[in-house]
């Protein structure tokens, strides 16, 4: 029993006589030693020193018999965790607010409270048990799993840290969107227009990549985070586009990335590379990055091109800052404003009659198709204007994403 001053001894005597408190709760509130057995023993000594009648734990006004259920809590939590792979955890408890208020009211009566609250006691007891059973440490900052135990309903809920995987993807086939496009009519529910699939396209880069990862991690779902995106009719070649796949509620965290990569790369549509485990910060970095991009764009004019004229056009664009008002094709999804973008380099790769291919390196966010067509004057200068005849885009490929 702690050496308390006379005032606090009187307060303690009043508290014990006016409230039904079991020996365990007397021990945890009014002794310094953090030890379950000492709580029971010290609580008994304190109670007897004040000639207070023993209160059974099930009748205790501060714990309502919760500590009699600790063995059950241990078993339930441990059995739940056996389905998950994790390297750190933390446990929290939801307790009847009336119990918390009663406890706080008593604690507030003492100037130098040095005991342990009901929540902290449960967290410590169960946390130590799980640590010993699993040999996995508690981590209060960034746990893989947060266990929330509701003592009112003996219910467990888990908050599982996502698994983040960085990689780069190549897209070799046109007509595949980066992510799933839900049907605009039914918004994913399924209708006649989308053949009851809920989507506008049969598949996406996201879906082609996610499936083996979900299978390997036994995750509930995923989110795909790309560093920008190419149009659906544009191929992503060269060194590939960086992405992070976020696996939601994974049961398995240690997977063979090379094995998964080999499964995905059996496809002729896409390929992935440079897989590695990462963290949430990588998503923010990719979203904020402004990588230069190199494109190959094949254009078609109404009449034959002259090679020397095209070379002059390419030279005129090198180092040029162009102005692009929101393109017509995206005006429903983008704010109407003028965007200034720099063209770092432009060269002519091939000329064949009324067809030509340019290599263009530009600032992130440049609308290359509109750089070619001019989009009815919304992009200035533009290739059609500089050549002196209207041109259309035959096909477009992203060849390199620089700066990664």
DABEL-V442090 format. One record per run of one state. SS is the DSSP state (H for helix, E for strand, L for the rest). FROM is the first residue (numbers start at 0). TO is the last residue. If there is no record, write none. Layout:
ss & from & to
SS & FROM & TO
SS & FROM & TO
This chain:
ss & from & to
L & 0 & 4
H & 5 & 17
L & 18 & 21
H & 22 & 29
L & 30 & 34
H & 35 & 48
L & 49 & 55
H & 56 & 58
L & 59 & 64
H & 65 & 80
L & 81 & 87
E & 88 & 93
L & 94 & 95
H & 96 & 106
L & 107 & 116
H & 117 & 133
L & 134 & 136
E & 137 & 137
L & 138 & 143
E & 144 & 149
L & 150 & 153
E & 154 & 159
L & 160 & 161
E & 162 & 170
L & 171 & 175
E & 176 & 176
L & 177 & 180
E & 181 & 181
L & 182 & 197
E & 198 & 198
L & 199 & 202
E & 203 & 203
H & 204 & 216
L & 217 & 219
E & 220 & 225
L & 226 & 233
E & 234 & 247
L & 248 & 255
H & 256 & 263
L & 264 & 268
E & 269 & 277
L & 278 & 278
H & 279 & 287
L & 288 & 291
E & 292 & 300
L & 301 & 305
H & 306 & 316
L & 317 & 319
E & 320 & 324
L & 325 & 326
H & 327 & 329
L & 330 & 336
E & 337 & 351
L & 352 & 353
E & 354 & 361
L & 362 & 366
H & 367 & 372
L & 373 & 377
E & 378 & 379
L & 380 & 381
H & 382 & 386
L & 387 & 389
E & 390 & 400
L & 401 & 403
